[in-house]
Amino acid sequence: MTIRVAIVDDQAMVRAGFRMIVASQADMVVAAEASDGQEAIAVVARERPDVVLMDIRMPNLDGIAATRRIAAQTRVVILTTYELDEYVFDALAAGASAFLLKAAPPEDLIRAIRVVASGDALLAPSVTRRLIEEFAKHPEPATRASKRLEGLTERELEVLKQVARGHTNAEIAANLHVAETTVKTHVAHLLDKLDLRDRVQAVIVAYEAGIV
């Protein structure tokens, strides 16, 4: 299957660089480009890309607002210059599936595209720390978020806690002394029960509920 990618950035040279990286892959194609959030929304509606590479700071409509509008229709990889960008949490909460530095090696970008296109999410340890810092400012757990977890089994709750700490399926399997396929099944079940799209949303719910 060919992964259709849309590139959204207000700098033409940046778009050109990403276009070259994407075009170098046999299983990827650049479906469209946009220079701001408004154009991104139109592009997604018209081209239906599988993955959108989204800059945060752009004129007219920023990447966060655009992500909020298109996240239900496609997968979004947030690209930014700064690791601790002040908008990282807002972007993830808006529905982004991955966060990546523009200075990251090309292979990291390719991996991120493939990961989110497959339906998973990419949450770097630095982003997990950012989420922890954000929720540390609001120590009182949200009652509504806590009630959402009532339908989970004890094992699913434990897996959710591990996911929220930024562990991969392989790491969770090692920590809980179970097979990795078992972890994948638990993750799939808890996402389905909580009506969540991916691990990023699961992390946010876990912190909102105060279980981590």
C-alpha positions in Angstrom: 0.0 0.0 0.0 1.3 3.5 -0.9 1.2 6.0 1.9 -0.2 9.3 0.7 1.5 12.2 2.6 0.6 15.9 2.7 3.2 18.4 3.8 2.1 21.6 5.6 4.7 24.3 6.4 4.9 28.0 5.6 8.5 27.7 4.4 8.9 26.5 0.9 12.5 25.2 1.4 11.3 23.2 4.4 8.5 21.7 2.3 11.0 20.9 -0.4 13.3 19.1 2.0 10.4 16.9 3.4 9.2 16.3 -0.2 12.6 14.8 -1.2 12.6 12.6 1.9 9.1 11.3 1.3 9.6 10.8 -2.4 12.8 8.8 -1.8 10.6 6.0 -0.4 9.1 3.4 -2.8 5.9 3.1 -0.6 5.3 6.8 -0.2 4.0 9.7 -2.3 3.5 13.4 -1.7 -0.2 13.9 -2.2 -0.2 17.6 -1.6 1.4 20.6 0.0 0.0 23.6 2.0 1.6 26.7 3.5 -0.8 27.3 6.4 -3.6 25.7 8.4 -6.4 26.9 6.2 -4.8 25.4 3.1 -4.2 22.2 5.1 -7.9 21.7 5.9 -8.7 22.2 2.2 -6.0 19.8 1.1 -7.2 17.1 3.5 -10.8 17.4 2.3 -9.7 17.3 -1.4 -6.8 14.8 -1.4 -7.6 12.5 1.6 -3.9 11.9 2.6 -3.1 9.1 5.0 -0.6 11.2 6.9 -0.1 15.0 7.3 3.2 16.5 8.3 2.2 19.6 10.2 4.2 22.6 11.3 2.9 24.4 14.4 3.6 28.0 13.9 2.1 29.3 10.6 0.1 32.3 9.5 -3.7 32.5 9.1 -4.3 29.3 11.0 -1.7 27.5 13.1 -1.0 23.8 13.1 -2.8 23.2 16.4 -6.1 24.6 15.2 -5.7 22.8 11.9 -4.9 19.5 13.6 -8.1 19.9 15.7 -10.1 20.2 12.5 -8.5 17.3 10.5 -7.5 14.7 13.1 -10.7 12.8 12.7 -10.0 12.4 9.0 -6.3 11.7 8.8 -3.2 11.1 10.9 -1.1 14.1 11.9 2.7 14.2 12.6 3.6 17.4 14.4 6.9 18.9 13.3 8.6 21.7 15.2 12.0 23.3 15.7 12.0 23.1 19.5 11.8 19.9 21.6 10.0 21.7 24.4 7.8 23.8 22.2 5.2 25.5 24.4 2.4 24.1 22.1 3.4 20.4 22.2 0.8 19.4 24.7 -2.0 21.4 22.9 -1.0 19.8 19.6 -1.2 16.3 21.0 -4.4 17.0 22.8 -5.8 18.3 19.5 -5.4 14.9 18.0 -1.8 14.6 16.7 -0.4 11.1 16.5 3.2 11.9 16.6 5.7 14.7 17.5 9.0 15.1 15.8 11.8 17.6 15.7 12.6 19.1 12.3 16.3 18.5 13.1 15.6 14.7 13.4 17.4 12.4 10.9 15.4 11.6 7.7 15.0 8.0 8.9 13.2 9.2 12.0 10.7 11.0 9.8 10.2 8.0 7.6 9.6 5.8 10.6 7.1 8.3 12.1 5.1 8.3 8.9 5.0 4.5 8.7 4.1 4.2 12.4 1.2 6.6 12.3 0.0 5.3 8.9 -0.2 1.8 10.4 -2.6 3.2 13.1 -0.2 3.5 16.0 1.3 6.6 17.6 4.8 7.9 18.2 5.4 9.5 21.6 9.0 10.2 22.4 10.2 10.1 26.0 10.7 13.9 26.0 7.1 14.4 25.0 6.0 12.1 27.8 7.9 14.2 30.2 6.2 17.3 28.8 2.8 15.7 29.5 3.8 14.8 33.0 5.0 18.4 33.6 1.7 19.7 32.2 -0.5 17.5 34.4 1.7 18.1 37.5 0.3 21.6 37.4 -3.2 20.2 38.0 -2.8 17.5 40.7 -6.5 17.0 41.3 -7.6 14.0 39.1 -10.6 14.7 36.8 -13.6 12.8 38.1 -15.1 12.3 34.6 -11.9 10.9 33.3 -11.6 8.5 36.2 -15.1 7.2 35.5 -14.1 6.4 31.9 -11.6 3.9 33.3 -14.2 1.9 35.3 -14.8 -0.6 32.4 -11.1 -1.6 32.2 -9.8 -4.8 33.7 -7.0 -4.7 36.3 -4.5 -5.9 33.7 -5.7 -3.3 31.2 -5.3 -0.5 33.8 -1.8 -1.7 34.4 -1.0 -1.7 30.7 -2.5 1.8 30.4 -0.2 3.0 33.2 2.8 1.5 31.4 1.7 3.2 28.1 1.4 6.5 29.9 5.0 6.2 31.1 6.1 6.0 27.5 7.0 2.4 27.4 6.8 0.4 24.1 4.9 -2.8 23.8 8.1 -4.8 24.1 9.1 -2.9 27.3 5.6 -3.4 28.7 5.8 -7.1 28.0 9.1 -7.4 29.8 7.9 -5.4 32.8 4.7 -7.5 33.1 6.3 -10.8 32.2 3.9 -11.5 29.3 4.2 -11.9 25.6 4.3 -8.8 23.4 1.3 -10.1 21.4 -0.6 -10.1 24.7 0.3 -6.5 25.3 -0.9 -5.5 21.9 -4.2 -7.2 22.6 -4.6 -5.4 25.9 -3.8 -2.1 24.3 -6.3 -2.7 21.5 -9.0 -3.6 24.0 -8.4 -0.6 26.2 -8.4 1.8 23.3 -11.7 0.3 22.1 -13.3 0.5 25.5 -12.3 4.1 26.0 -13.1 5.0 22.4 -9.6 6.3 21.8 -7.8 6.4 18.5 -4.2 5.7 19.6 -1.6 5.7 22.4 -1.3 9.5 22.5 -4.9 9.9 23.5 -4.5 7.0 26.0 -1.7 8.8 27.7 -3.7 12.0 28.0 -6.7 10.1 29.5 -4.4 8.4 32.0 -2.9 11.6 33.2 -6.3 13.3 33.3 -7.6 10.5 35.4 -4.7 10.7 37.8 -3.7 7.1 37.6 0.0 7.9 36.8 
